Amino acid sequence: MPDKVTLKLFVFCALIVFQFNLKGQVLSRENSGNAETEQAPDGPGTWYFPYESLDKAIAANPAASERTISLEGPWKFSTDAKRFSPGFYTPEFDDASWETVKIPGESRATENGEIRTSENKAIGAAGNKDRSTAAASRDERAEVILFRKKINLDEIWAEKQLFISPGMHTATAIWVNGHRVGQTAAGSPKAEFNITPFLQPGENLLALELALGRGQGVGAGTTLVQDLLSGMVKGMLYSRPEMHFQGIGLTGSLDKNRRKGLLELDIRVENRMDSVKERFWGVLREPIYSEATVNAQLVDDEGNEIIDFRKDNTYKIRGGDRMAFHFEGTVDDVKPWSHETPYCYRLNITLLDGAGQVLEVVSQQVGFRTVEVEEEMLHVNGVPVPLRVFKPGPRPLFSMDREQLMQDIREIKQGNFNAVYASSYFTYPSWYRLCNLYGVYVLDKRVHGNKNNPSIISLSQKERLPEAGKPVVDLLLADFLKGTIGVRNHFAFRDLSGYYLQWEILRNGKKAEEGRVEQLPVASGQETGLSLGYKMRFYEGNDYFLNLRLKTKTGDSLVPPDFTVASRQFRLGPYHYEEEYQVDKGMIDVTDDPGSIVLNGYDFRIVFDKGKGQISRYSYKGRELMNEGPELNFRKLLVPQDSLKESHTLWNEAADKGNIIDYKVTEDVNGNYYISFTKVLLGGDARLFQKFRVDGRGAILVENVFVRMQGDYPLMPGFGTSFRLPGDYREMEWYGREPAAQNEIGIYSGPISANTGSDKRDVRWVRLSREDGYGLLIRKENQLLNLTAAREGAGDGPVLLSVDLAQQALPFKSRNFTYRIIPYISSANVQ
């Protein structure tokens, strides 16, 4: 047994002391079966790929290895139970009736759940009743997809040790030339099989049976198939020397003071060479031994050597045996790994033969950290870490490339998330490397060996870790008159020296004052107070809002400079937006016809439909501004599964079946006209009173009064009015909330299209503009408004506008709201 060795290295003028122990132990080789017996997967279940050189091991691209055999090209497949045969895996099986798909190739899921490849061939999702072992091991109701591919091996490849490691994480059975090689388990991170005994020079048949549990649903199953078509074959078939790594496990932890890194490394080497040689015509059988050396070096992120496990000892391993090696090392002044400080060391492991020739190289990221779960809280390096779990949308499961994975990493970091569930990404080795490098916890409840990655947090099935309910930084308002705020840092390991605070005050939605705080001396877990020093004076009749933005000073590859990490908006004082309207006293001519009421002014013409109790035409300076409205609206059914579905039906029928029982036309002393309608709803249990005051400018004050008379009814899905506008409206601008994540009060604008129907809440006013510069201004009077505007259909279809008191469920009781409609030209706000 080698002696314990203590070395000292100077790295960057800092003394780093490390120690290591190396032990070697011979293990007997387990029986892996013969050509007719299923094999157990080779390796301990921890994913790694053995390369032929250190450079390629660090690059971590199995497809670029000279030892990898490409499996791209045409594959035969079948999902049809009628075409299934128990002998599909034999070379003589006739697969002429099977579909052919080219890998890699673009594929997509259609609405009915089938898959279409780049050749526009459909892959059905029908279950297969005549299943074989892989399906039966998963679920009696499993769905099965069968694959066959013929590969040609010249004598050079046929003489090598070839291994197969299917990149699929569902139950998969494997055959080579009709011999059953083995089977992977669902969720397995790495299963490697030696298929050398089953190969022959020339043509070989590879057959796979993929079992998808119906518990995943047809949609999920077809997604798995789609990804499989382009993602399963990367680095799937490769050669290894007869002497090779059989398993690698490492642990990077911290001592009790969390100042030293503790590294433990376990390696198993297997010798697949012949175990004995015969002498004297078989009379004597002499054991055959091969020499091997294992070296390992731990380096920092700049390549400086930290620990050298290199030993001059050469070990002899008998053919058919395995030898286990154990290394231990200590790193002083270690840089701990966490989601906020993801410092990765690199461990390079090399296997050499007796002549010093490199056989295999494995390179692993190493992060030193401790993980405990205490009182349902994750503690990393002794610090409680509230989890903010990123939940990706629909995506491929197997065929995501590095750039697609990097896009998720950017979303995680820019969204202040710090964790993902392992099931969201199955077991992409490249995903683990990115999570190690950029600091993302991978919460894994599956039972398998993925302990080599610092990002992996292994949890039991019963462990439940609550997610954080607060932002990474809280911005608090202390005193709006003095301009003092509080900043509370919820980062676990990071202070706020890399951020600055930007602030601005809005008056009636427009920027009135702004500033910036450069220095934020707030340690992790601490809070401090700051004075913004603004000089704003506050007056009645105005809205005042303070916007706070915490932004990055410098950027990196994931988060750019000046990126908003946290934001908050505060209303300043008890002040509210009020804008007086000067009533116009121009002359109006009124005609009360049997079916309509017509008002003509100097610049406008308004026609009311008596039967509907609403406007049927509104023109200004010869331009049509409105086709019809405002119509009583209780909010339409949004989705078929809406919990208020029955309520929607009742209240929509109430609006449609309401009866006009009275109308009035009156004039006030200023020459303004009042058009009033009374509508009976719910058989007399409720009434709607709508009054329209039209002045000489053509502006209309709309009062909507809903009165509960009697009875009990379910919740109203909403309460408001709707309009139909001509299709030449193009833009809208509003003063209210932004329909986005920040949801702040301000002035926003955007085009009107079929996709802009999102709710705008707490609206003070909205301008809708036509191409010719004419438009409508709708302004709240007594209560804030909620509105949506979207184009009906494509092109220049009419615009559907809803102006509501509420777009949410309301109790059946009396309520009212008022707004004013004002015609305008260009972008001027007509007062």
C-alpha positions in Angstrom: 0.0 0.0 0.0 1.5 3.4 -1.0 2.5 5.7 1.9 0.6 8.9 2.6 2.3 11.8 0.8 2.1 15.4 1.7 3.1 18.1 -0.8 3.1 21.8 -0.8 2.5 24.1 -3.8 2.5 27.9 -4.2 -0.3 29.1 -6.5 -0.7 32.8 -7.0 1.6 33.5 -4.0 -1.0 31.7 -1.8 0.1 28.6 0.1 -2.2 25.7 -0.7 -1.6 22.6 1.3 -3.0 19.3 0.2 -2.7 15.7 1.1 -3.8 12.6 -0.6 -4.1 8.9 -0.1 -4.0 6.3 -2.8 -5.2 2.8 -2.4 -5.5 -0.1 -4.9 -7.7 -3.2 -4.4 -8.3 -6.1 -6.7 -11.9 -7.0 -7.4 -13.1 -10.1 -9.1 -15.0 -9.6 -12.3 -18.7 -10.2 -12.3 -20.1 -12.6 -14.9 -21.5 -10.5 -17.7 -23.2 -13.4 -19.5 -22.7 -15.0 -22.9 -24.3 -14.4 -26.2 -27.6 -15.8 -25.1 -27.7 -14.2 -21.7 -28.7 -10.6 -21.0 -25.9 -8.4 -19.6 -25.9 -6.1 -16.7 -24.9 -2.5 -17.7 -21.2 -1.8 -17.4 -20.2 1.0 -15.0 -21.6 2.2 -11.7 -24.3 4.3 -13.3 -22.5 7.7 -13.1 -22.2 9.3 -16.5 -18.8 10.0 -18.0 -17.4 9.6 -21.5 -13.8 8.2 -21.9 -11.7 10.1 -24.5 -8.4 9.3 -26.1 -6.7 12.6 -25.1 -7.0 15.4 -22.4 -7.9 18.1 -25.0 -10.9 16.1 -26.2 -11.9 15.2 -22.7 -12.0 18.9 -21.7 -13.9 19.8 -24.9 -16.5 17.2 -23.8 -17.9 16.4 -27.3 -18.3 12.6 -27.7 -19.2 12.9 -31.4 -15.7 14.5 -32.0 -13.9 11.5 -30.5 -12.1 9.2 -33.0 -13.5 6.3 -31.0 -17.1 7.2 -31.8 -19.0 5.4 -34.6 -21.7 7.6 -36.2 -25.2 6.2 -36.2 -26.7 8.9 -38.3 -28.5 8.1 -41.5 -31.6 6.0 -42.2 -33.3 4.0 -39.5 -36.3 1.7 -39.9 -39.1 2.1 -37.3 -42.6 0.8 -36.5 -45.3 1.8 -34.1 -48.1 -0.2 -35.7 -49.2 -3.2 -33.7 -50.3 -5.0 -36.9 -46.7 -4.8 -38.2 -45.1 -6.1 -35.0 -43.4 -9.4 -34.9 -41.5 -11.1 -32.0 -38.5 -11.6 -34.3 -38.1 -7.9 -35.3 -34.6 -7.9 -33.8 -33.3 -10.7 -36.0 -31.3 -10.1 -39.2 -33.7 -12.1 -41.3 -36.8 -10.2 -40.3 -38.4 -8.4 -43.2 -38.8 -4.7 -42.4 -39.8 -3.6 -45.9 -43.2 -2.5 -44.6 -41.7 -0.3 -41.9 -41.2 3.5 -42.2 -37.8 5.0 -42.8 -36.6 8.1 -41.0 -33.3 9.9 -41.5 -31.3 10.9 -38.5 -30.7 13.7 -37.8 -33.8 15.2 -39.4 -36.2 17.9 -38.5 -39.4 16.5 -36.9 -42.5 18.1 -35.4 -45.6 17.2 -33.6 -48.9 17.8 -35.3 -52.1 18.9 -33.5 -53.5 15.3 -33.5 -50.4 14.0 -31.7 -48.6 12.3 -34.5 -45.1 13.0 -35.5 -44.0 14.2 -39.0 -40.4 14.0 -40.1 -38.6 16.2 -42.5 -39.7 13.8 -45.2 -43.3 14.5 -44.1 -43.8 11.0 -43.0 -46.2 10.4 -40.1 -45.3 8.5 -37.0 -48.5 7.3 -35.2 -48.8 7.2 -31.5 -50.8 4.0 -31.3 -50.1 1.5 -28.5 -48.6 -1.9 -29.3 -50.5 -4.8 -27.8 -48.0 -7.4 -28.8 -45.2 -6.2 -26.6 -41.8 -7.6 -25.7 -39.8 -7.4 -22.5 -38.9 -3.7 -22.3 -42.6 -2.7 -22.5 -43.7 -5.3 -20.0 -41.1 -4.1 -17.5 -42.5 -0.6 -17.7 -46.2 -0.9 -17.7 -48.8 -3.3 -19.0 -50.3 -0.4 -20.9 -47.0 0.8 -22.3 -46.6 2.1 -25.9 -43.8 0.7 -28.0 -41.6 2.0 -30.8 -39.3 -0.4 -32.6 -36.1 0.7 -34.4 -33.7 -1.2 -36.7 -30.5 -0.1 -38.3 -27.8 -1.9 -40.3 -24.2 -0.8 -39.7 -21.1 -1.9 -41.6 -17.9 -2.5 -39.6 -14.6 -3.0 -41.2 -12.0 -5.3 -39.6 -10.4 -2.5 -37.7 -13.6 -1.7 -35.8 -14.5 -5.4 -35.5 -11.2 -6.0 -33.6 -11.9 -3.3 -31.0 -14.0 -3.5 -27.8 -17.2 -1.8 -28.8 -19.7 -0.4 -26.4 -23.3 1.0 -26.7 -24.8 3.5 -24.4 -28.3 4.5 -25.6 -29.0 8.2 -25.0 -32.6 7.4 -24.0 -34.0 7.7 -20.5 -36.9 5.4 -20.8 -37.0 1.6 -20.8 -35.0 0.4 -23.8 -34.1 -3.1 -24.8 -31.1 -3.6 -27.2 -30.3 -6.4 -29.6 -27.2 -6.9 -31.8 -27.4 -9.4 -34.7 -30.4 -11.1 -33.0 -28.7 -11.4 -29.6 -30.3 -9.6 -26.6 -27.6 -7.3 -25.2 -29.4 -5.8 -22.3 -32.0 -3.3 -21.2 -31.9 0.1 -19.7 -34.2 1.2 -16.9 -36.5 4.2 -17.0 -34.7 7.3 -15.9 -31.3 5.7 -16.0 -28.6 8.3 -16.5 -26.0 6.0 -18.0 -26.2 2.4 -19.2 -23.2 1.0 -21.1 -23.1 -2.5 -22.7 -20.1 -4.3 -24.2 -21.4 -5.6 -27.5 -18.1 -6.9 -28.8 -19.0 -10.6 -28.5 -22.0 -10.1 -30.7 -20.4 -8.3 -33.6 -18.9 -9.5 -36.9 -16.9 -7.9 -39.7 -19.2 -6.4 -42.3 -23.0 -5.9 -41.9 -24.4 -5.8 -38.3 -28.0 -5.3 -37.2 -28.8 -3.0 -34.3 -32.4 -3.3 -32.9 -34.0 -1.2 -30.2 -37.3 -1.4 -28.4 -38.4 1.8 -26.7 -41.2 1.6 -24.2 -43.3 4.6 -23.3 -45.7 4.4 -20.4 -49.2 5.5 -21.0 -49.0 7.4 -17.8 -47.0 10.0 -19.8 -49.9 10.5 -22.1 -50.0 10.2 -25.9 -48.8 13.8 -26.2 -45.8 13.2 -24.0 -45.1 9.9 -25.7 -45.0 11.5 -29.2 -42.7 14.2 -27.9 -40.3 11.5 -26.7 -40.4 9.9 -30.1 -39.7 13.2 -31.8 -36.7 13.9 -29.8 -35.4 10.3 -30.2 -35.2 10.7 -33.9 -32.4 13.3 -33.7 -31.0 13.0 -30.2 -30.6 9.3 -29.3 -27.7 8.5 -31.6 -25.1 11.1 -30.5 -22.1 9.3 -29.0 -24.1 6.1 -28.7 -21.6 3.6 -30.2 -17.9 3.8 -29.4 -14.8 1.7 -28.9 -12.7 1.4 -25.7 -9.4 -0.3 -25.1 -9.4 -3.6 -23.3 -8.0 -1.9 -20.2 -10.4 0.9 -19.3 -12.2 2.8 -16.6 -15.1 0.8 -15.3 -16.4 3.4 -12.9 -15.6 6.9 -11.5 -17.1 8.5 -8.5 -16.0 11.7 -6.8 -17.2 13.8 -3.9 -16.2 17.5 -3.3 -17.1 18.7 0.2 -16.0 21.1 2.8 -14.5 20.7 6.3 -16.5 21.9 9.3 -15.0 25.4 9.1 -15.8 25.5 5.3 -12.3 26.7 4.6 -10.8 23.5 3.2 -12.0 21.5 0.3 -12.2 17.7 0.8 -11.9 15.6 -2.3 -12.5 11.9 -2.5 -12.1 10.0 -5.7 -13.0 6.3 -6.4 -12.0 4.7 -9.6 -12.4 1.2 -10.9 -10.3 -0.1 -13.8 -11.2 -3.2 -15.7 -9.0 -5.5 -17.7 -10.9 -7.3 -20.4 -7.9 -9.1 -21.8 -7.5 -12.9 -21.6 -7.1 -14.1 -18.1 -4.8 -17.1 -18.8 -2.4 -18.5 -21.4 -1.8 -22.2 -22.0 1.7 -23.7 -22.0 3.0 -27.1 -22.9 -0.1 -28.1 -25.0 -2.5 -27.0 -22.3 -0.9 -28.8 -19.5 0.0 -25.5 -17.7 -2.3 -22.5 -17.5 -0.5 -19.3 -16.6 -2.3 -16.2 -15.4 -1.9 -13.1 -17.6 -1.4 -9.7 -16.0 -1.4 -6.3 -17.6 0.2 -3.2 -16.2 -1.8 0.0 -15.5 -1.2 3.4 -14.0 -3.9 5.9 -12.8 -3.0 9.6 -12.6 -5.3 12.4 -11.5 -4.7 16.1 -11.3 -7.0 18.8 -9.8 -6.5 22.2 -11.4 -8.2 25.6 -10.9 -10.2 27.5 -13.6 -6.9 28.9 -15.0 -5.2 25.5 -15.3 -3.0 25.8 -12.3 -2.3 22.5 -10.6 -3.8 22.3 -7.1 -3.5 18.6 -6.3 -1.4 16.0 -8.1 -2.5 12.4 -7.5 0.2 11.2 -9.9 2.0 8.1 -8.7 4.8 6.2 -10.1 3.3 3.0 -9.0 2.3 0.6 -11.8 -0.3 -1.9 -10.9 -0.7 -5.4 -12.4 -4.3 -6.4 -13.1 -5.1 -9.9 -14.2 -7.2 -10.4 -17.3 -10.9 -10.5 -16.4 -10.3 -8.7 -13.1 -11.1 -5.2 -11.9 -9.0 -3.0 -9.5 -10.4 -0.2 -7.3 -8.4 2.9 -6.5 -9.2 5.4 -3.8 -7.8 9.0 -3.6 -8.2 11.6 -1.0 -7.0 15.2 -1.1 -7.4 18.5 0.8 -7.4 22.1 -0.7 -6.7 25.0 1.7 -8.4 28.4 1.0 -10.9 26.6 -1.2 -13.4 28.5 -3.3 -16.7 27.0 -2.4 -19.3 26.2 -5.0 -22.9 27.6 -4.8 -25.5 28.9 -7.2 -24.2 32.4 -6.7 -20.5 31.6 -6.6 -20.3 28.5 -9.0 -16.5 28.1 -8.8 -15.5 24.9 -10.6 -12.2 23.1 -10.4 -11.4 20.5 -12.9 -10.2 16.9 -12.2 -8.3 15.2 -15.1 -8.0 11.5 -14.8 -5.7 9.5 -17.0 -5.3 5.7 -17.4 -2.0 4.6 -18.9 -0.7 1.1 -19.8 2.6 -0.3 -18.7 4.5 1.5 -21.5 3.1 4.9 -20.5 0.7 5.1 -23.4 -2.6 6.9 -22.7 -5.6 4.5 -22.8 -8.4 6.7 -21.6 -8.9 10.2 -20.2 -11.9 11.5 -18.3 -12.3 15.2 -17.2 -14.8 16.1 -14.5 -15.9 19.4 -13.0 -15.4 19.6 -9.3 -17.3 21.9 -6.9 -16.6 21.9 -3.2 -19.8 22.4 -1.2 -22.0 20.9 1.6 -25.7 20.3 1.3 -28.2 19.7 4.2 -31.9 19.8 4.4 -33.0 21.2 7.8 -36.6 22.0 8.7 -37.7 21.8 5.0 -35.0 24.3 4.0 -32.1 23.7 1.8 -28.7 24.7 3.3 -25.8 25.1 1.0 -22.4 25.6 2.7 -24.2 26.2 6.0 -26.4 29.0 4.6 -30.2 28.6 4.0 -31.1 28.9 0.4 -34.7 29.6 -0.6 -35.4 27.8 -3.8 -36.6 29.6 -6.9 -37.4 26.8 -9.3 -37.4 27.4 -13.1 -40.1 25.4 -14.8 -39.5 25.3 -18.6 -42.2 25.2 -21.1 -42.7 22.4 -23.7 -39.4 21.4 -25.2 -37.5 18.4 -26.6 -36.4 15.9 -24.0 -33.4 14.3 -25.8 -32.3 16.4 -28.8 -31.7 19.8 -27.2 -28.3 21.2 -28.4 -26.0 23.3 -26.3 -27.4 26.6 -27.5 -30.9 25.6 -26.6 -29.7 24.6 -23.1 -27.8 27.9 -22.8 -31.0 29.8 -23.6 -32.6 28.2 -20.6 -29.6 29.0 -18.5 -29.9 32.7 -19.5 -33.6 32.7 -18.6 -32.8 31.1 -15.2 -30.1 33.7 -14.4 -32.0 36.7 -15.7 -35.2 35.6 -14.0 -33.4 35.1 -10.6 -34.1 31.4 -10.5 -31.6 29.1 -8.9 -33.0 25.5 -9.4 -34.6 23.1 -11.8 -36.1 19.7 -11.4 -34.0 16.9 -12.9 -37.1 15.5 -14.6 -37.4 18.6 -16.7 -34.2 17.8 -18.5 -33.8 14.0 -17.9 -30.1 13.5 -17.7 -28.3 15.5 -20.3 -24.6 15.4 -19.4 -24.2 18.7 -21.2 -27.0 20.2 -19.0 -25.2 19.1 -15.8 -22.0 20.7 -17.0 -23.7 23.9 -17.7 -25.5 23.8 -14.3 -22.1 23.2 -12.6 -20.5 26.0 -14.5 -23.2 28.7 -14.1 -24.7 27.7 -10.8 -28.1 26.0 -11.0 -29.3 23.4 -8.5 -30.7 20.3 -10.1 -33.2 18.7 -7.7 -33.2 15.0 -8.3 -35.5 12.5 -6.7 -34.6 9.6 -8.9 -32.4 6.8 -7.5 -29.3 6.6 -9.6 -25.7 7.7 -9.5 -25.2 11.3 -10.6 -23.3 12.4 -7.6 -20.2 13.6 -9.6 -21.8 17.0 -10.3 -21.9 19.8 -7.7 -25.2 21.0 -9.2 -27.0 17.8 -8.3 -29.1 17.9 -5.1 -30.3 14.4 -4.3 -33.6 14.3 -2.5 -35.7 11.5 -1.2 -39.1 11.0 -2.6 -40.6 12.3 0.7 -38.6 15.5 0.9 -40.5 18.6 0.1 -38.6 21.9 -0.2 -40.8 25.0 -0.4 -40.1 27.6 -3.0 -39.2 31.2 -2.1 -42.0 33.7 -1.9 -39.8 36.8 -2.0 -37.5 38.4 -4.5 -33.7 38.2 -4.3 -33.7 41.9 -3.1 -36.5 43.7 -1.4 -36.9 47.4 -2.2 -39.0 49.2 0.5 -40.4 52.7 0.9 -39.8 54.2 4.3 -40.9 57.9 4.0 -42.0 59.3 0.6 -41.8 63.0 1.8 -38.1 62.6 2.9 -37.3 60.3 0.0 -35.9 57.4 2.2 -36.1 53.7 1.2 -34.9 50.4 2.5 -32.9 47.7 0.6 -33.0 44.2 2.0 -30.6 41.7 0.4 -31.9 38.1 0.2 -28.9 36.7 -1.8 -27.4 33.8 0.1 -23.7 34.5 -0.6 -23.5 37.8 -2.6 -23.4 41.4 -1.4 -24.8 44.3 -3.6 -21.5 45.8 -4.5 -22.0 44.7 -8.1 -25.3 46.6 -8.5 -26.6 50.2 -8.5 -30.1 51.6 -7.8 -31.9 53.7 -10.4 -34.9 55.7 -9.4 -37.5 57.9 -11.1 -40.6 59.7 -10.1 -43.6 59.7 -12.5 -46.2 62.5 -12.4 -49.3 61.5 -14.3 -47.3 58.7 -16.0 -44.5 61.0 -17.2 -41.0 61.2 -15.8 -40.6 64.2 -13.6 -37.3 63.4 -11.7 -34.7 60.7 -11.7 -31.5 59.7 -10.0 -29.0 56.9 -9.3 -27.4 55.4 -6.2 -24.0 53.9 -7.1 -22.9 52.4 -3.8 -25.0 49.8 -2.1 -23.1 48.5 1.0 -25.6 45.7 1.8 -24.1 42.3 2.8 -26.0 39.0 2.1 -29.0 38.7 4.4 -28.7 42.3 5.6 -30.8 45.5 5.2 -29.9 49.1 5.0 -31.6 52.5 4.6 -30.9 54.9 1.7 -31.9 58.5 1.0 -32.7 59.3 -2.6 -32.6 63.0 -2.1 -35.3 63.9 -4.6 -36.8 67.4 -4.6 -40.3 66.7 -5.8 -43.2 68.7 -4.5 -46.6 67.0 -4.5 -50.0 68.5 -5.4 -53.6 67.3 -5.5 -55.1 66.1 -8.8 -51.9 64.3 -9.8 -50.7 60.7 -9.7 -47.1 60.3 -8.3 -45.2 57.0 -8.5 -41.7 56.1 -7.5 -40.0 53.4 -9.7 -37.0 51.6 -8.2 -34.7 49.5 -10.3 -31.8 47.4 -9.0 -29.4 46.9 -12.0 -26.1 45.2 -12.7 -23.0 47.4 -13.0 -21.1 45.0 -15.3 -22.4 42.1 -17.3 -21.3 38.6 -18.3 -22.2 36.1 -20.9 -25.6 35.5 -19.3 -26.7 38.8 -17.7 -25.8 42.0 -19.6 -24.8 45.3 -17.9 -27.6 47.5 -16.7 -29.9 44.5 -16.4 -32.8 44.9 -14.0 -32.5 42.3 -11.2 -35.2 43.7 -9.0 -37.8 46.4 -9.3 -40.6 48.0 -7.3 -43.2 50.7 -7.8 -44.7 52.8 -5.0 -47.5 55.3 -5.1 -46.4 58.4 -3.4 -48.9 60.0 -1.1 -52.7 60.1 -1.1 -52.9 61.9 -4.4 -54.9 60.8 -7.4 -55.1 61.6 -11.1 -57.9 64.0 -11.9 -58.3 65.9 -15.2 -61.1 68.4 -15.6 -63.0 68.5 -18.9 -64.3 71.8 -20.3 -67.8 71.1 -21.7 -68.3 72.5 -25.2 -71.5 74.6 -25.7 -71.7 74.2 -29.5 -75.0 73.8 -31.2 -76.5 70.3 -31.6 -79.4 69.4 -33.9 -81.5 66.4 -32.6 -83.9 64.2 -34.6 -86.0 61.6 -32.8 -87.1 59.1 -35.4 -89.1 55.9 -34.8 -86.1 53.7 -34.7 -83.2 56.0 -34.0 -82.0 59.2 -32.4 -79.7 61.3 -34.5 -77.5 64.1 -33.1 -75.7 66.4 -35.6 -73.1 68.9 -34.5 -70.7 71.2 -36.3 -68.0 68.4 -36.7 -69.8 65.2 -35.7 -72.8 62.9 -36.3 -74.0 60.4 -33.7 -76.8 57.9 -34.3 -78.4 55.9 -31.4 -80.3 52.7 -32.1 -83.5 52.8 -30.0 -84.0 49.0 -30.1 -80.5 48.2 -28.8 -80.0 51.2 -26.7 -76.6 52.0 -28.1 -74.7 54.0 -30.7 -74.9 52.6 -34.2 -72.8 55.3 -35.9 -70.3 57.8 -34.7 -68.5 60.1 -37.2 -66.2 63.0 -36.7 -65.1 65.5 -39.4 -66.4 62.9 -41.9 -64.4 60.0 -40.5 -66.2 56.9 -39.0 -64.8 56.5 -35.5 -67.3 53.8 -34.2 -69.6 51.2 -35.7 -71.5 50.3 -32.6 -71.4 50.3 -28.8 -71.3 50.5 -25.9 -73.0 47.1 -25.4 -73.5 45.6 -22.0 -70.8 43.0 -21.5 -70.4 40.5 -18.6 -67.2 39.1 -20.1 -67.1 36.2 -22.5 -66.0 32.7 -21.7 -62.2 32.6 -22.0 -61.5 28.9 -22.0 -63.8 25.8 -22.1 -62.5 24.7 -18.6 -63.4 28.1 -17.0 -64.8 27.5 -13.5 -67.4 30.2 -14.2 -68.7 28.5 -17.3 -72.3 28.2 -16.1 -72.2 31.7 -14.8 -70.9 33.0 -18.2 -73.8 31.3 -19.9 -76.4 32.9 -17.6 -75.0 36.4 -17.7 -74.4 36.4 -21.4 -78.0 35.4 -22.0 -79.1 38.1 -19.6 -77.2 40.7 -21.7 -78.6 39.3 -25.0 -82.2 39.0 -23.8 -82.5 42.4 -22.0 -85.4 44.6 -23.0 -85.4 48.3 -23.5 -88.4 49.6 -21.7 -87.8 53.3 -21.7 -85.7 56.0 -23.3 -85.4 59.8 -22.8 -83.9 62.7 -24.7 -83.3 65.9 -22.7 -81.3 69.1 -23.0 -79.5 71.1 -20.3 -78.8 74.8 -20.1 -75.5 74.5 -21.9 -77.1 72.9 -24.9 -75.8 69.4 -24.1 -78.1 66.5 -24.8 -78.8 63.5 -22.6 -79.9 60.3 -24.2 -81.0 57.7 -21.5 -82.0 54.1 -21.9 -83.5 51.7 -19.3 -83.0 48.0 -19.9 -84.7 45.2 -17.9 -82.5 42.1 -17.1 -83.1 38.7 -15.6 -86.8 39.0 -16.0 -86.9 42.1 -13.9 -84.5 41.1 -11.1 -82.0 43.7 -12.4 -81.9 46.8 -14.5 -79.3 48.7 -16.5 -79.5 52.5 -16.8 -77.2 54.0 -19.4 -77.0 57.8 -19.9 -75.1 59.5 -22.7 -74.3 63.2 -22.4 -73.3 64.7 -25.7 -71.7 68.1 -25.9 -71.0 70.5 -28.8 -67.6 69.0 -29.5 -69.1 65.5 -30.0 -67.7 64.2 -26.7 -69.9 61.6 -24.9 -70.0 61.1 -21.1 -71.2 57.5 -20.6 -72.8 56.6 -17.3 -73.4 52.8 -16.7 -75.5 52.0 -13.7 -76.4 48.4 -12.9 -79.1 47.9 -10.2 -79.9 44.7 -8.3 -83.7 44.7 -7.8 -84.2 41.3 -6.2 -83.2 37.6 -6.2 -79.9 35.8 -5.8 -77.7 34.9 -8.8 -74.2 33.4 -9.2 -71.1 35.6 -9.6 -71.0 37.9 -12.5 -67.8 37.0 -14.6 -67.3 40.8 -15.1 -69.1 44.0 -15.7 -68.4 46.4 -18.6 -69.2 47.6 -22.1 -67.9 46.6 -25.5 -67.5 48.5 -28.8 -66.9 47.6 -32.4 -64.6 50.0 -34.2 -63.6 50.3 -37.9 -60.6 48.3 -39.0 -58.4 51.3 -39.8 -57.4 51.8 -36.1 -53.7 50.9 -35.9 -52.2 52.1 -32.5 -53.2 52.5 -28.9 -51.6 54.4 -26.1 -52.8 54.1 -22.5 -52.0 55.4 -19.0 -52.4 52.4 -16.7 -50.7 49.1 -15.9 -48.3 47.4 -18.2 -49.6 43.9 -19.0 -46.2 42.3 -18.3 -44.2 40.9 -15.4 -43.4 44.3 -13.8 -47.1 45.3 -14.0 -46.2 49.0 -13.3 -48.3 52.1 -13.7 -47.1 54.2 -16.6 -47.8 55.4 -20.2 -47.5 52.6 -22.7 -48.2 52.1 -26.4 -48.4 49.4 -29.0 -50.1 48.3 -32.3 -53.6 46.9 -32.4 -53.6 43.4 -33.8 -55.3 40.1 -33.3 -52.7 39.2 -30.7 -52.9 42.3 -28.5 -56.0 41.4 -26.5 -54.3 41.3 -23.1 -56.0 43.1 -20.3 -54.9 46.7 -19.5 -55.8 47.3 -15.9 -56.2 50.4 -13.7 -56.4 52.6 -16.9 -56.8 56.4 -16.5 -57.1 57.0 -20.3 -56.6 55.3 -23.6 -56.0 56.7 -27.1 -56.9 54.7 -30.1 -55.5 56.1 -33.4 -56.3 55.6 -37.0 -54.0 55.7 -39.9 -55.2 59.3 -40.9 -54.4 60.7 -37.4 -58.0 60.7 -36.2 -59.1 58.6 -33.2 -60.8 58.3 -29.9 -59.7 59.2 -26.4 -61.5 57.3 -23.6 -61.0 58.7 -20.1 -62.1 57.5 -16.7 -64.3 59.7 -14.6 -65.2 58.2 -11.3 -63.3 54.8 -11.3 -60.3 53.3 -12.9 -61.0 51.3 -16.1 -60.0 47.9 -17.4 -59.8 47.5 -21.2 -58.8 45.2 -24.0 -58.5 46.0 -27.7 -57.9 43.4 -30.4 -58.5 43.0 -34.1 -61.1 40.5 -35.2 -59.4 38.2 -37.6 -56.4 39.0 -39.8 -55.7 42.1 -41.9 -57.9 45.1 -41.5 -60.7 43.4 -39.6 -62.8 45.4 -37.1 -61.4 46.3 -33.7 -63.2 44.9 -30.7 -62.8 47.2 -27.7 -63.9 46.4 -24.1 -64.1 49.1 -21.5 -65.0 47.6 -18.2 -65.3 48.3 -14.5 -64.0 44.8 -13.8 -62.7 41.9 -15.7 -63.1 39.5 -12.9 -65.8 37.7 -10.9 -68.2 40.1 -9.0 -71.0 39.5 -6.6 -74.5 40.1 -7.8 -75.1 43.6 -6.4 -75.6 47.2 -7.7 -72.6 49.0 -9.1 -71.7 51.8 -11.6 -68.9 53.4 -13.6 -68.5 56.4 -15.9 -66.1 57.3 -18.7 -65.9 59.9 -21.4 -65.4 59.4 -25.1 -63.6 62.3 -26.9 -62.8 62.5 -30.6 -59.4 63.9 -31.4 -57.0 64.5 -34.3 -53.3 63.4 -34.4 -51.7 62.8 -31.0 -53.1 65.9 -29.3 -55.1 65.3 -26.1 -58.3 67.1 -26.6 -59.4 68.8 -23.4 
